[in-house]
Amino acid sequence: MKSAAKAMQAEDSAETSTQLIRDSIREAIVERRLSPGTKLSEKDVGNLFSVSRTLARAALQALSYEGLVSVEKNRGAFVAYPSPDEARQIFAARRLVEPGILREAAVRITLGDISQLKQLLLEEGRLMSERGQTARRAEIKASGDFHLRLAEISGNAIMQRFMEELVARSSLVIALYGQSTASSCGHSEHGEIITAVENNELDRACQLMLHHITHIETDLDLRERKSLGLKEAFEL
């Protein structure tokens, strides 16, 4: 009986460690501290988080299921490098999902929730006025947190988890194809969405959300590029 209990404790501890690693790497991707194509060796991940390579492998495998990490045979794991077509699919998914989340959130939202969302906007606005990579990464995270907070308010844990994946994958796409700071989400557009929710204008809030997501996608350069050979590349 005792050995069974110890085995269960060990299993719980391993699961917790895997979750911690997965969440930490996901956050680094959202904040664009980890760029697409970055190699994530099991040894380096294990050393960084002081866990075995087995647990590091489990965390990387979990991230691969979310589309955030690409595991290549005989090469290892890398931060995913989404194609232009994948990028379009990610934003198409957001246009399908986020208006529904917004409607569910509007039914459950409290004055305290509104206050928290406005605090997020204030923090986002403060960070926009600062310069430097650290402030820029924090601004990107604050922008994503706005969408994740709405998913949390909706009360649907499955959709919340789905949004975590979509926000992280959007960050990868923006890191690859973004052309300006507009990609980090329009700060004023967040404010307009909250105002519409406060005024119980749900149709308008959903339209604003759709416009907002399209605005982010429009700022991406998703044109297909013809691959050049070595000689052609240096003749340009």
N, C-alpha and C positions, 0 to 999 in steps of 0.2 A: 504493500500500500504506500509506504514511504517513497519507494523508488519510483512509483507511478507519479506521485505528487511532484517529486524532483524533476522528473522528465517533463511534466506539464509546465513547471516553472521555467525550465530551460527553454522550452518551446516558446513560451510567452515572451521571454527575454529576447530571444532571437527575432521574433516577429516585431517587437518594439524597436530593436536596433535597425532592422531592415526598413521599417517605416520612417525612422529618423533620418536615415541616409537618403531615402527616396525623397522625402519632403525637403531636405536641405538642398539636394541637387536641383529639384524642381524650382525652388525659390531662386537659386543662382541663375537658372535659365530664364525665369520670368524677369529678373532684374538685369538680364543680359551681361552678367559677369562671366557666364560661360557662353561662348559663341558657337554657332553651328560648325560642326566638323571637329570640335575639340576632342582629343582622345581621352577616354576615361578607363584607364587600365584597372583591373581588379586589385592589383597590388597597391597602386597609388591610392585608390579609394579606401581600401582596407587600412592602410597606414594612416591616412588622414583622419579616419573615424575610429581608429584603434579596434578594428574588428577583423575577423578572419576573411580570407578571400571568398569563402563560401557565402558569407553574409553579404559581402560586397557584390558578388555575382547575382544574388537574389534581388538586391535593390536595383541593380542595373537592368535585370530582366523585367522587373515590374515597370520600370520607366520605359522599356521598349514596348510593353503592352499599351502604354499611353501614347506612343508615337513620339516620345521625346528623346529617346536614345535608339540608335541603330546598332545592332549587334551583328558583326560580320565574321564569318567563319575564317579562322586562322589569322585574323587581323585584330579582333577585339571589339570594344564598344566605343562609340563616338556620339557626341551630341548630334541629334538628327539634323539633316540638311534638306528641308522640304522643297519639293519642286514647285514651279509656278502653278501647276495644276492642283497640287495639294493645298497650296496657299488659298486658291479660289474656293476649294471645297471647305476649308476651315471657316472662311468668312460666310459662305453660304449656310453652313451649319449654325453659325451665330445668329444669322438673320432669321432662321427658323425657330431657334430656341429662346433667344433672349426676350422677345416680346411676350412670350408665354410666361417666362420667369417673372417679368415685370408685372404682369397682371396678377399672378399669384402673390407676389410681394405686396402689391397695393392693397389686397384684401386683408393682409395680416399686419401691415406696417403700423407702428406706434409713433407717438411724438418723440419718444426716446430714440427710435430708429432714424427718424428724420434728422434729429440733432446729430447723431453719429455720422450720418452721410454728409451733412453739412461740414462737420469737423474734418472729414476726409477731403472735402473740396478745399477747405481753407489750407490744409497741409499741402495739398497738391499745388495750389496757387502760390504758396510760400516757396516751395521748391522750384517752381518755374522761374522765379526771380533770381535764383542763385545760379552760380556758374560752377563748372567742374564736373568730372565724371561721377563723383560720389553723389552729388545732388541730382544729376541726371538719372542715375540708376534708382534713387529713392523716389523720384517723380514718376518713373515708369511703374514702379511697384504700387505707389499710391493710386495711380490711374487704374491698374488692374484690380486693386482692392475694392474700388467702387463697384465694379461688376460682380465681384465675388461676394460682396456684402449684400447686394440685392438678391443673389442666389440663396444666401444664408437666410435672409428674411423670408423668402418664399416658403421655407419650412420643408422643402423637398431635398433630402440628403443625397439622393441619387443625382438630381440635377446639379446640386452644389458640387459634387465630385466631377461631374461632366464639365462644368464650367471651369473648374481648376485646370483640367486638361486643355480646354479650348483657349483659356487665357495664356497658359504656358506655350502652347503651340503657336498662338498668335505672336507671342514675343519672339519666337524663333524666326517667324516669317518677317516681322518688322526689322529684326536685326539684319536679315539678308537683303530685303527688298525695299526697306523704307527709305524715303528721300528727304524727309524733313521731320521736324518735331511734331507735326500734325499726327504722325503715326502713333504717338504715345497716348492718343485719345484727346479730343477737344475738351479742354477744361470748361469752357462756357457751355458746351453741349451737355455735359454732366449736370450743370446747374439748371439748365432748361428742363431736363427730364425730371429732376426733383420738384421743381416748381409745378410742373404739370400734374405730378402725382399728388402733391399737396392740395391742388385745386380740384382734385378728383376728375381730371381730364385724361382718362386712361387711354382713349383712342389716340389723343394727341401725344401722350407720353410714349406710346408704342411706335408711332410714326417718327418721333424724334430719335428713338433708339435705333430704328432701321436706318434713318439718315446718318446717324452717328457712326454706325458700323460701316456703312457704305463709304463715308468720308475717310475712315481709316484705310479701307481697302484701296480707294481711289489714289491715295498718296503712295501706293506701292508701285514699283516698276516691275511688272510681271511679264514683260515682253520676252518671248522665246529668243534665245541667242544661238546663232549657228556656231558650232564648235570649229575652231580653226586648227590647222596643223601647226607644227613648230615654225616652219618657214613662213607661212602666211601670217602668223602672229607677230613676227618681227619685221614684216614688210609694211605694217600699218604706220 
